[in-house]
Amino acid sequence: MPAGGIALRSARHATLLESAVCLISDLHARTSEVTRLDDATVGAWVDLPLRRLDAYAATRPRGDRLRQGIRRLQDEIVGTLSGRSVRTSLIHGDFWPGNLLVGSGADVTGVVDWDHAAARQLPLHDLLHLHVLAHRLAHGAELGDVVLRALHHGLSDALDVPAQRVGTWLDGIPQRPAVLLYWLRHIRLFIDSEGHHDNPRWLRGNVERVLVSV
């Protein structure tokens, strides 16, 4: 069965997340390689999503303010990541409880919906997405709420997980640009999807709020 409902049951919450992390971390390890983040590599991660956000900003009443946020976001991500050597791997790309299958317990027995999978990506995308979406299922917070709390107070506080575990997920990448890069990839994948592109509340809460706060 899909694991989404189990993530809401506190007794199985921790077991589900641990099993999911173990499974996806094995995939990351098996496909791992060291990647030098030159301008072209970072640009491929950043430029396309930012162009989509810029097009969105052009349609909004406070588009100039949104575009200022886009420029700040670009400067922070590119300035921090360019020149680093990091571990990249194949990622699932939408690794959340709704795409996990479990048996009678909370151990993950399968993973579905691989259409957002991609090679030579940061494993933190899968690990953050799992915990951010599990947090949303458990507490009802919007993505924008979790991201802003992580930017202002750190991932450990935002997701209620130990700082040491967060450090393992990030693998040497500073928290703020890591959170922004995760948010940027997520928004790029879903801003044009059904139920999101035509939902003013989702756009204001998860796109605009973050851009004006960067």
C-alpha positions in Angstrom: 0.0 0.0 0.0 1.2 3.6 -0.4 2.9 4.9 2.7 1.3 8.4 2.8 -1.2 7.5 5.5 1.3 5.7 7.6 3.5 8.8 7.8 0.7 10.5 9.8 0.8 7.8 12.4 3.4 8.7 14.9 4.1 5.2 16.0 5.3 4.2 12.5 6.6 7.6 11.4 10.2 7.1 12.5 10.4 3.5 11.2 9.1 4.5 7.8 11.6 7.4 7.4 14.5 5.3 8.5 13.6 2.5 6.1 13.2 5.0 3.2 16.5 6.7 4.0 18.3 3.4 4.0 16.8 2.4 0.7 17.4 5.6 -1.2 20.9 6.0 0.3 21.8 2.6 -1.1 20.8 3.8 -4.6 22.8 7.0 -4.1 25.9 5.1 -3.0 25.7 2.7 -5.9 25.5 5.5 -8.5 27.8 8.0 -6.7 30.5 10.0 -8.5 32.5 13.1 -7.6 31.4 16.0 -9.7 33.2 19.3 -10.1 30.7 22.1 -10.0 31.8 24.4 -12.8 29.7 27.2 -14.0 28.0 25.0 -16.7 27.0 22.4 -14.2 25.6 24.8 -11.7 24.0 26.8 -14.5 22.1 23.6 -15.6 20.7 23.3 -12.1 19.8 26.9 -11.8 19.2 28.7 -15.1 16.2 26.8 -16.4 14.2 27.0 -13.2 15.1 30.7 -12.8 13.9 31.5 -16.4 10.6 29.8 -15.6 10.3 31.9 -12.4 11.2 35.1 -14.3 8.4 34.4 -16.8 6.1 33.9 -13.8 7.2 37.1 -12.2 6.5 39.0 -15.4 2.7 38.2 -14.9 2.5 39.3 -11.3 1.6 42.7 -9.9 4.8 42.8 -7.8 7.0 41.3 -10.5 9.9 43.7 -9.9 10.1 42.6 -6.3 9.9 38.9 -7.3 12.7 39.5 -9.8 14.9 41.0 -7.2 14.5 37.8 -5.2 15.3 35.7 -8.2 18.6 37.6 -8.7 19.5 37.3 -5.0 18.7 33.6 -5.1 20.9 33.1 -8.2 23.8 35.0 -6.7 23.7 33.0 -3.5 23.4 29.5 -5.1 25.9 30.1 -7.9 28.3 32.0 -5.7 28.3 29.3 -3.0 28.4 26.1 -5.2 30.6 27.1 -8.2 34.1 25.5 -7.9 33.1 22.9 -5.3 33.6 19.2 -5.7 30.6 17.3 -4.5 29.1 13.8 -4.5 26.3 13.4 -7.1 24.2 10.4 -8.0 21.1 9.1 -9.6 18.1 10.5 -7.6 14.4 9.6 -7.6 13.4 13.2 -7.8 10.0 13.0 -6.1 10.9 10.8 -3.1 8.0 11.4 -0.6 5.8 9.0 1.4 3.1 8.9 -1.3 5.6 7.3 -3.7 6.7 4.7 -1.2 5.1 1.2 -0.9 5.0 -0.7 2.4 3.8 -4.1 3.5 2.0 -4.9 6.8 4.7 -2.9 8.8 6.4 0.4 8.0 9.4 -1.0 6.1 9.5 0.3 2.5 9.1 -2.5 0.0 8.9 -0.5 -3.2 9.2 3.0 -4.8 7.0 4.2 -7.6 6.7 7.2 -10.0 10.2 7.5 -11.3 9.4 10.1 -14.0 11.4 12.9 -12.2 14.5 10.7 -11.8 17.8 12.2 -13.0 21.5 11.4 -12.9 24.4 13.4 -11.5 22.2 15.3 -9.0 22.7 16.0 -5.3 21.4 13.2 -3.1 20.1 15.9 -0.7 17.1 16.4 -3.1 15.7 13.0 -2.2 16.6 13.2 1.5 15.2 16.7 2.0 12.1 16.0 0.0 11.3 12.9 2.0 11.5 14.7 5.3 9.9 18.0 4.1 6.8 16.2 2.7 6.6 13.8 5.7 6.6 16.9 7.9 3.8 18.4 5.8 1.7 15.3 6.0 2.2 15.1 9.8 1.7 18.8 10.6 -0.1 20.4 7.6 2.5 23.0 6.9 2.9 24.3 3.4 6.2 23.8 1.5 6.8 27.5 1.7 6.4 27.5 5.5 8.9 24.7 5.9 11.4 26.3 3.5 11.2 29.7 5.2 11.7 28.2 8.6 14.7 26.3 7.4 16.2 29.4 5.8 15.7 31.4 9.0 16.3 28.8 11.7 18.0 25.8 10.1 16.8 22.5 8.8 17.2 20.8 12.2 14.6 23.2 13.7 12.3 23.2 10.7 12.1 19.4 10.4 12.7 18.4 14.0 15.7 16.2 13.2 19.1 16.1 14.8 21.7 18.5 13.4 24.2 15.7 12.8 21.7 13.9 10.5 21.2 17.2 8.6 24.9 17.4 8.1 25.0 14.0 6.6 22.3 14.9 4.1 24.1 18.1 3.0 27.5 16.4 2.7 29.5 19.6 3.1 27.1 22.0 1.2 26.0 25.0 3.3 22.4 24.9 4.5 20.9 28.0 2.9 22.0 27.4 -0.7 21.1 23.7 -0.3 17.6 24.6 0.9 17.2 27.1 -1.9 18.4 24.7 -4.6 16.0 22.0 -3.3 13.1 24.5 -3.3 14.1 25.7 -6.8 14.1 22.2 -8.3 10.8 21.4 -6.6 9.1 24.5 -7.8 10.4 24.0 -11.4 8.9 20.5 -11.5 5.5 21.4 -10.1 4.7 25.0 -11.0 3.2 23.9 -14.3 1.5 20.8 -13.0 -2.3 20.4 -12.6 -3.5 21.8 -9.4 -0.5 24.1 -8.9 -0.2 26.4 -11.9 -3.8 27.6 -11.5 -3.9 27.7 -7.7 -3.3 31.3 -6.5 -3.0 30.2 -2.9 -0.3 27.7 -3.7 1.6 30.2 -5.9 1.5 32.9 -3.3 2.4 30.6 -0.4 5.1 28.5 -2.0 6.6 30.6 -4.7 6.1 34.3 -4.0 6.6 34.2 -0.2 9.9 32.5 -0.6 11.2 34.8 -3.4 10.4 38.0 -1.5 12.1 36.6 1.6 15.4 35.4 0.1 
